[in-house]
Structures are given as C-alpha cells and as structure tokens.
Amino acid sequence: MKKGVASAVCLLLARGAWGVDISTAPLTGSSSDDSYLVAPSTPTPYQLRQMRKQRPLKPPIRQFRKMRQQIQRRIKKTSPNPRVQAPEFSPMPASPPTLPMLPPSPPQGTAAERFFAGAAKVMTRSWNGNIFVWLPAISTDPNAGPTYGVLPVLVLADPVTHNIRQLLAPSYTYNSLFGQTGTMRYYWYPSDTSQYVAIGSYSHHTNREAKMRYENTALMDGVLYVRSEAYYDVDGSRRFFGLGPESRKSDESGYTSQDSTFRAAAGVNFFKYWRATFGARVRRMTTEDNIIPGIPNMATQFPGTPGIDAQNTTAGEFRLLWDNRDLPITPSRGSSGEIFVEKTDGVFGSDSDFVRYGLEGKSFFLWKNPKYVTVVHGLFEKANGSNIPFYELPSLGGRNSLRGYGEGRFIDRGRLVFNVEHRITLTTMEMMGIKTNFEVAPFFDVGSVFPDIQDVKSKYFRPVAGGAFRVAVKPNVVGDVEVGFGKEGPAVFVDINYPY
C-alpha cells in the first residue's frame, strides 16, 4: 500500500499538478494502520485558476537585456568626444563677483500724500480724452461774507499734442447778501502764447459781471506783444475804511461800485527776455448807495472823499518787462521784473490828473526735489497828483496782496508789499497725457500803505499767514483756494490761476 501512495504522488508531480491536496487519512472502517486512501487527482476549475495565480514567474530575461542595451546607449552618448579639447584650467577669483543691485522699491508716501492722492482720484475724472476736475467754491471774503458752492472745471486737450486748448469753469454759489449766483468762465488757448478769456456772472441781487480779454505774447514769430481787455462789473460788497495805514475797522462803510473799463496795449519783444509796451486805459466808475445792512453809507461816513459819484479816467502807460520764467502762467523757475508808469490827462476826458509809477518783481526757486518751489514776490507803487479818486489809489487787501484782509482794506498814495510762499506738489495724476498737480502752499504776506516814502514805518506793516490748496493743470490753468489769517480774522478766496 505504501508503494502505491508513493507512485501516485510521483505521478502527480510529474504532471505538474502543484498544490494538490493529498490526504493520508486512513480509510474509514479499515482496521489496518497501513491502509491509506489517495484523494482524487483531478482539480476543479476554481483550483486551476488559483494554481495559475500562484505559479512562480519566469525571470524577465528579455527585460534585463533591453535595460542593459539602454544603459549602454546612454553611456555611449555621455562619453566625452575625443575630438573636443578639455577646457583650460582657470583659477578661482580672489573675491566673489558682485551681485547685481535690484532696483529700489518706490518710497512709501506720507499719510498726507496718501490722503491727497485719494482725494485727487475722487476730484478728477477723464472724459473722452479730456479731464474733469471739481473744486469746492467756499469762501469767506471779509467784504461779501460766507459764500458756498461748487466750481467744476472741464479741461479740453488736443488729442495729438495733449496741450490744453479750451477750459470751461462754471460755478454755482450762494451768498446771504446776493442770493444765488451763476458764473461761466471760458478760456481758449489757440497756441501756447495766446489766450482768449470770457467771463459772465449774474446774481439774484445787485452783482453783475461781464469780461473779455485777449492776449498774445509772441505775435508775428515772437516779435510783437498785444493785449486788450474790456469788462463791466457791478459789486455791492465794496467797503471803505478811510485813507492811511491807521484806518480803523470801526470806521467801516459800504458802497456799490459800477465799473466800466477798456484797456489795450501793444509792444515789442527784444533781447530774448525783454519787452516794452505802450497802452491806454479808459474807465468810468460810479459809486452808488450801500446795500449791506448794519453798515453806514460811504457818502455819509466820508462825504469829502474824492471819487464819490461818477468819475471818468483816461490814462496812457508805459511798461518795461524782463522775464526769463519757464512758463508764463504756471512757472516753477526763473524771475520776472517790471517797471511801469501811468499818466492821466484832462485833455482826453479824464476828471483827474495824476501820475502812477511802480516796480514789481517775482522769483521762483526750484529745489533739487522738483516737488518744491519757493516763490518770492515784491511790489512798490506810488501815485502823485491832486484830487485822485480813492479807487485809483494804491490799496492792500484781497487775494493778490494781503490775503488775510478784504479787497481795498488799506488805501493811500503808496503801498509796499512782500509775499513768500512755498509750493509743494503732494501728488501728480496723468490722464490722457495731461498732468494734474495737487499742491499746497503755506505763505506769509506783509505790507503797508503810506502817504509818502518818508512815512513808511515798521509798525504799520500788517502780517498775514496762511495756506493755499491748488489744482494745477500745466501749462495754462490753476484752480486756487487761499486761506489767510490777519489781525482782523480769517479770509478765504477762490479763483483761477496763481495770485502772482
């Protein structure tokens, strides 16, 4: 029996039947320990599938050959070419090479610069290749009182050169004395050296204005200069405090002015920076009753003052100018000086006979940082004659002289004034090729009026300190808000262009 079992096992192994379950349990009912039964030798289909999965894999000889061939090919490719010479030996440098410098990051602006940059984005818009800027028209003129409104400015530029060619600056304001006022300002710049200006204004009460001006500084290839101007103005806010540097605030009086003026001038440019002009001026001025409540009428307060009622003035003038500024309206460097003489004559219909003369100078100092420009301005003026109307005399007060006082606050036969301001460009925006600068300018003014040169005294000089906020669209236009503080309180002025 044992030999039969061994033969069966060998037969199964020779057939390749791996994993066959061989049972050596004795047969049931057999009493002999040497009797065994061999299990069936034919596997089921399930067992065949399991045996195929468990069959050991043959060695991947073909894969090993392919890998060896690939390695040989790569070694052959990366082996040095015998035709190529090895690089010559070069010693390492004693010091490491300098690394290239990265461009510096732009400096962070101050809190004020960031604030005004944000305000500039709000106040400025582009429209069809042009710029729209709106400004608040808020003023506290000591003569007219508080005025509130808006002053939008539309700048129309040449689409090719991006030079400003036209400007519209309408405004709407309200004042308790004159009610609602609508004003339209139109500026046209046919070339970089010429301009037309037309202004019309109408108030609900009293005030009226109509003005036209033409100026060309380089006519006929820069040889000639021409200027003409005509305006009609009715102003109910005029004040008069008397003559002299010691005029008192308590002597305030009022009147309404009706002013009609025409002037023209022509001259020649020479030696690059020089200009000589001759001109004429015709003016009719009428003073009418005061309309401001609580203030006495000027004719009652100062009855003997020359110039009350209607007066005619006809004068001829001569001016000699020296100017090397970079721009005529929005300069940032250079200087200018002017000597002027004006003479009236009764032969041509003037009701008074006097001579006015003076000297004016301006200097612009551009710092190393082009954001900063310091401006120094000085003016001396004197009038000699008899029976000169008070409105033809030199005066101080207003936006162009002492910015902490109302216009015409101090009047006499002579005046002397100095102004210093530091213009700071906070931020610059470029839209459609047009640059708009947002500026602030702290300033200091000091000046005095006098009857004669020998009467000029330091105690009569009136100081004013303040600041200005401006939007400058170079080279032609500036929107200006001036705030000045004098001994009689603050004053705020809103207008177009620099005061000097």
KAVENSUL-V98277 format. One record per residue. RES is the residue in one small letter. SS is DSSP state (H for helix, E for strand, C for the rest). OMEGA is omega in whole degrees, 0 to 359 (* if undefined). BURIAL is 1 if it has 16 or more other C-alpha atoms within 10 Angstrom, else 0. Layout:
res:RES ss:SS omega:OMEGA burial:BURIAL
res:RES ss:SS omega:OMEGA burial:BURIAL
This chain:
res:m ss:C omega:181 burial:0
res:k ss:H omega:177 burial:0
res:k ss:H omega:178 burial:0
res:g ss:H omega:178 burial:0
res:v ss:H omega:180 burial:1
res:a ss:H omega:179 burial:0
res:s ss:H omega:180 burial:0
res:a ss:H omega:181 burial:0
res:v ss:H omega:179 burial:0
res:c ss:H omega:179 burial:0
res:l ss:H omega:180 burial:0
res:l ss:H omega:180 burial:0
res:l ss:H omega:179 burial:0
res:a ss:H omega:178 burial:0
res:r ss:H omega:180 burial:0
res:g ss:C omega:180 burial:0
res:a ss:C omega:181 burial:1
res:w ss:C omega:173 burial:0
res:g ss:C omega:179 burial:0
res:v ss:C omega:179 burial:1
res:d ss:C omega:181 burial:0
res:i ss:C omega:181 burial:0
res:s ss:C omega:178 burial:0
res:t ss:C omega:178 burial:0
res:a ss:C omega:178 burial:0
res:p ss:E omega:180 burial:0
res:l ss:C omega:180 burial:0
res:t ss:C omega:177 burial:0
res:g ss:C omega:180 burial:0
res:s ss:C omega:182 burial:0
res:s ss:C omega:181 burial:0
res:s ss:C omega:179 burial:0
res:d ss:C omega:183 burial:0
res:d ss:C omega:181 burial:0
res:s ss:C omega:180 burial:0
res:y ss:E omega:179 burial:1
res:l ss:C omega:178 burial:0
res:v ss:C omega:181 burial:1
res:a ss:C omega:180 burial:0
res:p ss:C omega:183 burial:0
res:s ss:C omega:182 burial:0
res:t ss:C omega:180 burial:0
res:p ss:C omega:176 burial:0
res:t ss:C omega:177 burial:0
res:p ss:H omega:178 burial:0
res:y ss:H omega:181 burial:0
res:q ss:H omega:176 burial:0
res:l ss:H omega:179 burial:0
res:r ss:H omega:179 burial:0
res:q ss:H omega:180 burial:0
res:m ss:H omega:178 burial:1
res:r ss:H omega:180 burial:0
res:k ss:H omega:184 burial:0
res:q ss:H omega:181 burial:0
res:r ss:C omega:181 burial:0
res:p ss:C omega:181 burial:0
res:l ss:C omega:175 burial:0
res:k ss:C omega:179 burial:0
res:p ss:C omega:181 burial:0
res:p ss:C omega:185 burial:0
res:i ss:H omega:181 burial:0
res:r ss:H omega:179 burial:0
res:q ss:H omega:179 burial:0
res:f ss:H omega:178 burial:0
res:r ss:H omega:179 burial:0
res:k ss:H omega:179 burial:0
res:m ss:H omega:180 burial:0
res:r ss:H omega:179 burial:0
res:q ss:H omega:178 burial:0
res:q ss:H omega:180 burial:0
res:i ss:H omega:179 burial:0
res:q ss:H omega:179 burial:0
res:r ss:H omega:179 burial:0
res:r ss:H omega:178 burial:0
res:i ss:H omega:180 burial:0
res:k ss:H omega:179 burial:0
res:k ss:H omega:184 burial:0
res:t ss:H omega:179 burial:0
res:s ss:C omega:183 burial:0
res:p ss:C omega:177 burial:0
res:n ss:C omega:182 burial:0
res:p ss:C omega:180 burial:0
res:r ss:C omega:182 burial:0
res:v ss:C omega:180 burial:0
res:q ss:C omega:178 burial:0
res:a ss:C omega:179 burial:0
res:p ss:C omega:178 burial:0
res:e ss:C omega:181 burial:0
res:f ss:C omega:176 burial:0
res:s ss:C omega:182 burial:0
res:p ss:C omega:176 burial:0
res:m ss:C omega:178 burial:0
res:p ss:C omega:181 burial:0
res:a ss:C omega:180 burial:0
res:s ss:C omega:180 burial:0
res:p ss:C omega:179 burial:0
res:p ss:C omega:180 burial:0
res:t ss:C omega:178 burial:0
res:l ss:C omega:178 burial:0
res:p ss:C omega:181 burial:0
res:m ss:C omega:176 burial:0
res:l ss:C omega:178 burial:0
res:p ss:C omega:182 burial:0
res:p ss:C omega:178 burial:0
res:s ss:C omega:181 burial:0
res:p ss:C omega:182 burial:0
res:p ss:C omega:177 burial:0
res:q ss:C omega:180 burial:0
res:g ss:C omega:177 burial:0
res:t ss:C omega:180 burial:0
res:a ss:H omega:179 burial:0
res:a ss:H omega:179 burial:0
res:e ss:H omega:179 burial:0
res:r ss:H omega:179 burial:0
res:f ss:H omega:182 burial:0
res:f ss:H omega:175 burial:1
res:a ss:H omega:176 burial:1
res:g ss:H omega:178 burial:0
res:a ss:H omega:180 burial:0
res:a ss:H omega:178 burial:1
res:k ss:H omega:179 burial:0
res:v ss:H omega:186 burial:0
res:m ss:H omega:187 burial:1
res:t ss:E omega:176 burial:1
res:r ss:E omega:174 burial:0
res:s ss:E omega:183 burial:0
res:w ss:E omega:177 burial:0
res:n ss:C omega:179 burial:0
res:g ss:C omega:180 burial:0
res:n ss:E omega:184 burial:1
res:i ss:E omega:176 burial:1
res:f ss:E omega:179 burial:1
res:v ss:E omega:176 burial:1
res:w ss:E omega:180 burial:1
res:l ss:E omega:173 burial:1
res:p ss:E omega:178 burial:0
res:a ss:C omega:182 burial:1
res:i ss:C omega:180 burial:1
res:s ss:E omega:175 burial:1
res:t ss:E omega:177 burial:1
res:d ss:E omega:180 burial:1
res:p ss:C omega:179 burial:1
res:n ss:C omega:185 burial:1
res:a ss:C omega:183 burial:1
res:g ss:E omega:183 burial:0
res:p ss:E omega:177 burial:1
res:t ss:E omega:183 burial:1
res:y ss:E omega:178 burial:0
res:g ss:E omega:181 burial:1
res:v ss:E omega:180 burial:0
res:l ss:E omega:176 burial:1
res:p ss:E omega:182 burial:1
res:v ss:E omega:177 burial:1
res:l ss:E omega:181 burial:1
res:v ss:E omega:180 burial:1
res:l ss:E omega:186 burial:1
res:a ss:E omega:174 burial:1
res:d ss:C omega:183 burial:0
res:p ss:C omega:182 burial:0
res:v ss:C omega:184 burial:0
res:t ss:C omega:183 burial:0
res:h ss:C omega:174 burial:1
res:n ss:C omega:180 burial:1
res:i ss:E omega:181 burial:1
res:r ss:E omega:179 burial:1
res:q ss:E omega:179 burial:1
res:l ss:E omega:176 burial:1
res:l ss:E omega:181 burial:1
res:a ss:C omega:175 burial:1
res:p ss:C omega:177 burial:1
res:s ss:E omega:175 burial:1
res:y ss:E omega:182 burial:1
res:t ss:E omega:176 burial:1
res:y ss:E omega:178 burial:1
res:n ss:E omega:184 burial:1
res:s ss:C omega:179 burial:0
res:l ss:C omega:188 burial:1
res:f ss:C omega:178 burial:1
res:g ss:E omega:181 burial:0
res:q ss:E omega:181 burial:1
res:t ss:E omega:174 burial:1
res:g ss:E omega:183 burial:0
res:t ss:E omega:175 burial:1
res:m ss:E omega:177 burial:1
res:r ss:E omega:180 burial:1
res:y ss:E omega:179 burial:1
res:y ss:E omega:179 burial:1
res:w ss:E omega:182 burial:1
res:y ss:E omega:180 burial:1
res:p ss:E omega:178 burial:0
res:s ss:E omega:181 burial:0
res:d ss:C omega:183 burial:1
res:t ss:C omega:183 burial:1
res:s ss:E omega:180 burial:1
res:q ss:E omega:170 burial:1
res:y ss:E omega:179 burial:1
res:v ss:E omega:176 burial:1
res:a ss:E omega:182 burial:1
res:i ss:E omega:175 burial:1
res:g ss:E omega:182 burial:1
res:s ss:E omega:181 burial:1
res:y ss:E omega:179 burial:1
res:s ss:E omega:179 burial:1
res:h ss:C omega:178 burial:0
res:h ss:C omega:165 burial:1
res:t ss:C omega:194 burial:0
res:n ss:C omega:176 burial:1
res:r ss:E omega:176 burial:1
res:e ss:E omega:173 burial:1
res:a ss:E omega:186 burial:1
res:k ss:E omega:175 burial:1
res:m ss:E omega:180 burial:1
res:r ss:E omega:173 burial:1
res:y ss:E omega:179 burial:1
res:e ss:E omega:175 burial:1
res:n ss:E omega:185 burial:1
res:t ss:E omega:183 burial:1
res:a ss:E omega:178 burial:1
res:l ss:H omega:179 burial:0
res:m ss:H omega:177 burial:0
res:d ss:H omega:174 burial:0
res:g ss:H omega:184 burial:0
res:v ss:C omega:188 burial:0
res:l ss:E omega:175 burial:1
res:y ss:E omega:178 burial:1
res:v ss:E omega:177 burial:1
res:r ss:E omega:176 burial:1
res:s ss:E omega:184 burial:1
res:e ss:E omega:176 burial:1
res:a ss:E omega:178 burial:1
res:y ss:E omega:175 burial:1
res:y ss:E omega:187 burial:1
res:d ss:E omega:173 burial:1
res:v ss:E omega:186 burial:1
res:d ss:E omega:180 burial:1
res:g ss:E omega:183 burial:1
res:s ss:E omega:183 burial:1
res:r ss:E omega:179 burial:1
res:r ss:E omega:175 burial:1
res:f ss:E omega:183 burial:1
res:f ss:C omega:185 burial:1
res:g ss:C omega:181 burial:1
res:l ss:E omega:174 burial:1
res:g ss:C omega:182 burial:1
res:p ss:C omega:182 burial:1
res:e ss:C omega:178 burial:0
res:s ss:C omega:188 burial:0
res:r ss:C omega:178 burial:0
res:k ss:H omega:181 burial:0
res:s ss:H omega:180 burial:0
res:d ss:H omega:184 burial:0
res:e ss:C omega:174 burial:1
res:s ss:E omega:183 burial:1
res:g ss:E omega:175 burial:1
res:y ss:E omega:176 burial:1
res:t ss:E omega:181 burial:1
res:s ss:E omega:173 burial:1
res:q ss:E omega:192 burial:1
res:d ss:E omega:175 burial:1
res:s ss:E omega:187 burial:1
res:t ss:E omega:171 burial:1
res:f ss:E omega:177 burial:1
res:r ss:E omega:179 burial:1
res:a ss:E omega:180 burial:1
res:a ss:E omega:177 burial:1
res:a ss:E omega:182 burial:1
res:g ss:E omega:183 burial:1
res:v ss:E omega:175 burial:1
res:n ss:E omega:182 burial:1
res:f ss:E omega:179 burial:0
res:f ss:C omega:173 burial:0
res:k ss:C omega:186 burial:0
res:y ss:C omega:187 burial:0
res:w ss:E omega:177 burial:1
res:r ss:E omega:175 burial:1
res:a ss:E omega:183 burial:1
res:t ss:E omega:171 burial:1
res:f ss:E omega:182 burial:1
res:g ss:E omega:180 burial:1
res:a ss:E omega:180 burial:1
res:r ss:E omega:177 burial:1
res:v ss:E omega:185 burial:1
res:r ss:E omega:171 burial:1
res:r ss:E omega:184 burial:1
res:m ss:E omega:178 burial:1
res:t ss:E omega:176 burial:1
res:t ss:E omega:181 burial:1
res:e ss:E omega:186 burial:1
res:d ss:C omega:178 burial:1
res:n ss:C omega:178 burial:1
res:i ss:C omega:184 burial:1
res:i ss:C omega:182 burial:1
res:p ss:C omega:177 burial:0
res:g ss:C omega:180 burial:0
res:i ss:C omega:181 burial:0
res:p ss:E omega:178 burial:1
res:n ss:E omega:182 burial:1
res:m ss:H omega:181 burial:1
res:a ss:H omega:178 burial:1
res:t ss:H omega:182 burial:0
res:q ss:H omega:181 burial:1
res:f ss:C omega:188 burial:1
res:p ss:C omega:184 burial:0
res:g ss:C omega:183 burial:0
res:t ss:C omega:177 burial:0
res:p ss:C omega:177 burial:0
res:g ss:C omega:177 burial:1
res:i ss:C omega:187 burial:1
res:d ss:C omega:187 burial:0
res:a ss:E omega:179 burial:0
res:q ss:E omega:175 burial:1
res:n ss:E omega:178 burial:1
res:t ss:E omega:176 burial:1
res:t ss:E omega:186 burial:1
res:a ss:E omega:171 burial:1
res:g ss:E omega:185 burial:1
res:e ss:E omega:173 burial:1
res:f ss:E omega:180 burial:1
res:r ss:E omega:175 burial:1
res:l ss:E omega:187 burial:1
res:l ss:E omega:170 burial:1
res:w ss:E omega:189 burial:1
res:d ss:E omega:174 burial:1
res:n ss:C omega:178 burial:1
res:r ss:C omega:182 burial:1
res:d ss:C omega:178 burial:0
res:l ss:C omega:183 burial:1
res:p ss:C omega:185 burial:0
res:i ss:C omega:182 burial:0
res:t ss:C omega:184 burial:1
res:p ss:C omega:174 burial:1
res:s ss:C omega:177 burial:1
res:r ss:C omega:179 burial:1
res:g ss:E omega:182 burial:1
res:s ss:E omega:174 burial:1
res:s ss:E omega:177 burial:1
res:g ss:E omega:184 burial:1
res:e ss:E omega:171 burial:1
res:i ss:E omega:182 burial:1
res:f ss:E omega:177 burial:1
res:v ss:E omega:179 burial:1
res:e ss:E omega:183 burial:1
res:k ss:E omega:175 burial:1
res:t ss:E omega:182 burial:1
res:d ss:C omega:179 burial:1
res:g ss:H omega:179 burial:0
res:v ss:H omega:182 burial:0
res:f ss:H omega:173 burial:0
res:g ss:C omega:180 burial:0
res:s ss:C omega:178 burial:1
res:d ss:C omega:179 burial:1
res:s ss:C omega:182 burial:1
res:d ss:E omega:181 burial:1
res:f ss:E omega:176 burial:1
res:v ss:E omega:176 burial:1
res:r ss:E omega:179 burial:1
res:y ss:E omega:182 burial:1
res:g ss:E omega:181 burial:1
res:l ss:E omega:180 burial:1
res:e ss:E omega:180 burial:1
res:g ss:E omega:179 burial:1
res:k ss:E omega:175 burial:1
res:s ss:E omega:182 burial:1
res:f ss:E omega:183 burial:1
res:f ss:E omega:179 burial:1
res:l ss:E omega:181 burial:1
res:w ss:C omega:176 burial:0
res:k ss:C omega:171 burial:0
res:n ss:C omega:186 burial:0
res:p ss:C omega:177 burial:0
res:k ss:C omega:186 burial:1
res:y ss:E omega:176 burial:1
res:v ss:E omega:177 burial:1
res:t ss:E omega:185 burial:1
res:v ss:E omega:177 burial:1
res:v ss:E omega:183 burial:1
res:h ss:E omega:178 burial:1
res:g ss:E omega:182 burial:1
res:l ss:E omega:171 burial:1
res:f ss:E omega:181 burial:1
res:e ss:E omega:182 burial:1
res:k ss:E omega:178 burial:1
res:a ss:E omega:179 burial:1
res:n ss:E omega:179 burial:1
res:g ss:E omega:179 burial:0
res:s ss:E omega:175 burial:0
res:n ss:C omega:179 burial:0
res:i ss:C omega:177 burial:1
res:p ss:C omega:185 burial:1
res:f ss:H omega:181 burial:1
res:y ss:H omega:174 burial:1
res:e ss:H omega:179 burial:1
res:l ss:C omega:175 burial:1
res:p ss:C omega:183 burial:1
res:s ss:E omega:177 burial:1
res:l ss:E omega:182 burial:1
res:g ss:C omega:180 burial:1
res:g ss:C omega:188 burial:1
res:r ss:C omega:187 burial:1
res:n ss:C omega:181 burial:0
res:s ss:C omega:177 burial:1
res:l ss:C omega:189 burial:1
res:r ss:C omega:174 burial:1
res:g ss:C omega:182 burial:1
res:y ss:C omega:177 burial:1
res:g ss:C omega:182 burial:1
res:e ss:C omega:179 burial:1
res:g ss:C omega:182 burial:1
res:r ss:C omega:180 burial:1
res:f ss:E omega:184 burial:1
res:i ss:E omega:174 burial:1
res:d ss:C omega:183 burial:1
res:r ss:C omega:178 burial:1
res:g ss:E omega:177 burial:1
res:r ss:E omega:178 burial:1
res:l ss:E omega:185 burial:1
res:v ss:E omega:176 burial:1
res:f ss:E omega:179 burial:1
res:n ss:E omega:174 burial:1
res:v ss:E omega:175 burial:1
res:e ss:E omega:181 burial:1
res:h ss:E omega:184 burial:1
res:r ss:E omega:183 burial:1
res:i ss:E omega:176 burial:1
res:t ss:E omega:181 burial:1
res:l ss:E omega:180 burial:1
res:t ss:E omega:180 burial:1
res:t ss:E omega:177 burial:1
res:m ss:E omega:177 burial:0
res:e ss:E omega:180 burial:0
res:m ss:E omega:177 burial:1
res:m ss:C omega:179 burial:0
res:g ss:C omega:180 burial:1
res:i ss:E omega:180 burial:1
res:k ss:E omega:178 burial:1
res:t ss:E omega:179 burial:1
res:n ss:E omega:174 burial:1
res:f ss:E omega:190 burial:1
res:e ss:E omega:165 burial:1
res:v ss:E omega:184 burial:1
res:a ss:E omega:169 burial:1
res:p ss:E omega:184 burial:1
res:f ss:E omega:175 burial:1
res:f ss:E omega:179 burial:1
res:d ss:E omega:174 burial:1
res:v ss:E omega:182 burial:1
res:g ss:E omega:180 burial:1
res:s ss:E omega:171 burial:1
res:v ss:E omega:183 burial:1
res:f ss:E omega:176 burial:1
res:p ss:C omega:178 burial:1
res:d ss:C omega:184 burial:0
res:i ss:H omega:183 burial:0
res:q ss:H omega:181 burial:0
res:d ss:H omega:178 burial:0
res:v ss:C omega:181 burial:1
res:k ss:C omega:184 burial:0
res:s ss:H omega:183 burial:0
res:k ss:H omega:180 burial:0
res:y ss:H omega:180 burial:1
res:f ss:C omega:183 burial:1
res:r ss:E omega:179 burial:1
res:p ss:E omega:177 burial:1
res:v ss:E omega:175 burial:1
res:a ss:E omega:180 burial:1
res:g ss:E omega:181 burial:1
res:g ss:E omega:181 burial:1
res:a ss:E omega:172 burial:1
res:f ss:E omega:187 burial:1
res:r ss:E omega:172 burial:1
res:v ss:E omega:185 burial:1
res:a ss:E omega:174 burial:1
res:v ss:E omega:187 burial:1
res:k ss:C omega:10 burial:1
res:p ss:C omega:194 burial:1
res:n ss:C omega:196 burial:1
res:v ss:E omega:174 burial:1
res:v ss:E omega:169 burial:1
res:g ss:E omega:194 burial:1
res:d ss:E omega:172 burial:1
res:v ss:E omega:183 burial:1
res:e ss:E omega:177 burial:1
res:v ss:E omega:181 burial:1
res:g ss:E omega:181 burial:1
res:f ss:E omega:176 burial:1
res:g ss:E omega:182 burial:1
res:k ss:C omega:181 burial:0
res:e ss:C omega:177 burial:0
res:g ss:E omega:182 burial:0
res:p ss:E omega:175 burial:1
res:a ss:E omega:180 burial:1
res:v ss:E omega:180 burial:1
res:f ss:E omega:178 burial:1
res:v ss:E omega:181 burial:1
res:d ss:E omega:179 burial:1
res:i ss:E omega:177 burial:0
res:n ss:C omega:180 burial:1
res:y ss:C omega:178 burial:1
res:p ss:C omega:176 burial:0
res:y ss:C omega:* burial:0
